[in-house]
């Protein structure tokens, strides 16, 4: 190895010395002899080197150009991603502002920071950028413009932890829009993938109640944790179980926690006084509205029946009065008294006339 290195070094040194000698000789030559030699060297020795230099320059230009194009494409893609993210965030903020406008009071807005746990298929908790100093307490409901998100598990002074409806310990009393079906919402026991991993179960529904797909489920207000009327989700299908007296239904939630960036936390006073018709409470209270409409219809029907009976009675009275008047005119009695009195007088005169005729017949020989 050392011999080869020494040999290579000697060859390089010899070439260097040869090049120096040739350059000195070329410099010392006359002008007329120097140009032919220089042209021969340019065509034989220098031409390949010049070609390599030009090729290297072209490769460099192409690489720089490709890098610039790639940077431009990456910049456009990043702008598109950021634009989509900003659009989604702005849309959620607009919805949250709209929900806050409808609520008007009794809520604390907060930004939701997602907690990613390795190996966890779904999001079960959120870190919120608001805490007890803002009025948030443990078990305060967490909602989004689309509906229910979860409850507060822990409230620190400046931040809090929200336990979502996907958490294994989550429970919520629920009912259908008409109030006929009621039960308890649990996380779905059979976790799927993607959006199917966030499914819920409505358990404890009476067997005499059948819920159709797309039936909206709301919180019932029982238990004191959630106010009445917050949208939970919609019915997908019935789940066959071993229960005899109750039914279980699969529910698709209205809110996907992985897409939530802004939430509202309801205060204790708001929970006590309710949320009204914020999430379709008019639908939830449709049973009372239907009862009011039915009662109004019954009242109108009764009034119509009473009017019809009064008209019928008036018609009968008119016919009876006309008949009595005709009879009285036939027997030559003037109508100077009310119909009832005329009836009595006519009957009395008829009896008196019959008695007089009978007496005359008995006095005849």
Secondary structure, DSSP 4 states (H G I P E B T S, - for coil): -HHHHHHHHHHHHHHHHHHHHHHHHHHHS-HHHHHHHHHHHIIIIIHHHHHHHHHHHHHHHHHHHHHHHHHHHHHHHHHHHHHHHHHHHHHHHHHHHHHHHHH-SSEEEEEEEE---TT-SS--EEEES--GGGT--TT-EEEETTEEEEEEEEE-SS-EEEEETTSTT--EEEEETTSS-EEEEEE-SS--SGGGGG-EEEEEEETT--PPTT-EEEE--TTSSS-TT-EEEEEEEEEP-S-SSEEEEEEEES--GGG--EEEEE-HHHHHH--TTTTSHHHHTHHHHHHHHHHHHHHHHHHHHHHHHHHHHHHHHHHHHHHHHHHHHHHT----S-HHHHHHHHHHHHHHHHHHHHHHHHH--
